[in-house]
Amino acid sequence: SQDPTFLADLAAWDARTGPKVHIVNMCAIFGLELVKGVEDRFPGCYRAAKQFAYAVAYGAGAQTVYEQVRAEMPEMQWAQFLECYERYKKFRKVLFAFQAQVVLLGTQNQYLDSPILKRRGWFWERGFGEDSPESSRMQNFPLQSCGADVVSLANRRVVEQLLIPWQKKLRKGEVLLQLGQLHAELLFEVPERLAEAFK
């Protein structure tokens, strides 16, 4: 989404000059002062904020986010939640605008392209409202497909820089194959004599 607040928070964490993004989100969502150790004083809020922010990032609407938060904070009422939700929408307004634009494009074009490799995902139904399944799928697509693109490119490098060069080490009758990939895990069939060195 290129949300400048997110980028600044991540840069500060990477530079060790700022807190974890989950702590920043917690304070923004629940209206807490961003001070050292705040997450220890409000552990339920910290866990709920993680659920909250992940649900929003992956395209969940307000009702679904509320259900996620209630798993950590069962006492939270809908009216209280809506205050938190509106506070977060103002805090990460570029993220929410980006998500609305994604749904608009996905609805108009009936497809979205992955950010890196431009692989097309098709959406045959309109996204009606933020809690509709199709809207959530559209908002989720850029994140999931970007992750898939990164893993695909990394896997290609593994094949080119590891698998193909190691083919030269095989003896007659031996095989070295990639059997599968699931997210960031790769499964290979390797001759037993080479297994440790291959790992």
N, C-alpha and C positions, 0 to 999 in steps of 0.2 A: 504493500500500500504506500510505501515511502512516507509513512506518517512521521513528521519531524520529531514529535515527542518520543515515539518509540526509538527512532534512530539515535537520538541524543541519550536516552536512558541506556541503550545497549552499548553505546560508545563509552559512556561514563563507567559502566560495569567493567567493560574490557580494559579500560585504563586504570582500573582500581581506584577511581575517584568517586564512584557512586554505588548505591546499593543494587541488589538484584532487582530485575524488572518486576518480579512478583511482589516485592515489598512496595515498590513505587505504585503498582496497580492497586495493592491493598489500600494504601493511604488515599489514593484517588477515589476508589470505589466507596469506601466507608467513611470518607471525610476525616481521616486521621492525620495528625501531624507527622511528617516524614522525619523522624529522629532515630538515632542509633538505638537498636534493640526493640523497636516498636513491634516487630514480628513475634518476639518472645512474650510480650505483654498481651498480645491478641492472637494466640495460635489458631483459634477457630476462624478468625478473619483472614489470616494468612492462607490457610487451606482453602477456604471458600473463595478467596480472590483468585487463586490458581484455577480452580474449577470454572469460575466466572470468566476469566480472561481467555482460557482455552476454548470454552464453549462459544464465546463471541467470535474468536478468531476463526473457528471452524464453521461459522455460519449459523449457529443456533439463534433463534429468535428469543425474545424476552421470556416467554413462558418456559421454554426449555432451559434457559439459563437459570431461571428461578428454581426449577426442579433440581438442577445441579447444585445450586447454592444451599438449598434446604437439606441436602444430604449432609452437609457440614454444619449448618445452622438451622436446625429444625424449627426454632422459635421465630424465625424471620417471617414477617407478614408481607403480603403482596404490596401494600402501600409503601412499606419501608424499602422493599426491594426496588420498586419503581424509582424511588429517589436515588438509590445507588446506581441503577441502570442509566438514568438520565445524567448523573454526575460523570459516569464513565464515558457516555456518548459525547459529552462536552470536552472531556479530557483527551480522548482519542478520536477527535472529530474527523480527521483525515482517513483513518481506518474505516469508520462507518460510511463516509462518503464513497470511498473506494468500493466497499461491499455493495452499496446501492448501485454504483456504476456497473459493477460486474453483473448483477442481476439484470439490469437494463440491457446490457449488451447481449447476455445469454438469451434473454427473452426475444430481443429483436432479431438476432442472427440465428438462433436455435443452436448455437455452438459457442465454445470458448476454446482458445488455443493455450497450451501450456507455455509458461513464461520463457523457457530456455529453448527447448527443441521444437516448439510450435506444434506439438501433437494435439489433434483436435478431439474435444469431448463434445458430444451431441446432447442437446436438451430439447426434447420435443414438446414439452409442456411449458406454459408460462409460469413465471415465479410470482405468485400472488401473495403479497404480504411477507413480512420477515419470518414468520413461523411456518410458511409453507415448505413442504419437503423439497420442492424443486428449487426454491430460493436458497435453501440451505445447501443443497448439492452444488449450485452455481458458486456460492461464496466459498465453499470448501475446495472447489476445483483448482484455483490458482495455487493454494498451499500444497495440496496433495500431489498435483501434477508437477509442481516445481521440485518437490522432494524426489519424485520418481525420475524426473529428468536428471537431477544431480547423481542419483544412484546409477542410472543407466550410463552416464558419461564415466563415472568412476569404474563401473564394471567393464566398460570397453577398454579402459586403461589397464585394468587387471589382466584382461585377456591379451592385450598387445604387449605389455611389459613383463608379464609373469608366465602366463600359460603357453604362449607361442614359443618363447625362448627355452622353456623347460622341456618342450617336446624333444629337443636335441639330446636330452639326458636319458631318454627311454631306451630300453633294450628291446629286442625283438619280442613281440607278443604283449608288451606292456602298454597300458593306456593311461592317459592323463586327460580327464574330462571335467568340465564344469557341469554338474548335474542339475543345479538349480540356484535360484536367487530369490530370497524373500526379504523385502526391505533392504537392510544393510548386511544381511547374512548371505554368504556364498557357500555352496556345498560342492566339494570336488571329490572325484575318485582319483586317487594317487597310488602308485605302487608303494607297498609297505616300506621298502628300503629307502624311499625318498620322502616319506611322510613328514618326519621331524624337520628336515631341512626345508621342505616346501612350506610348512607352517611358519 
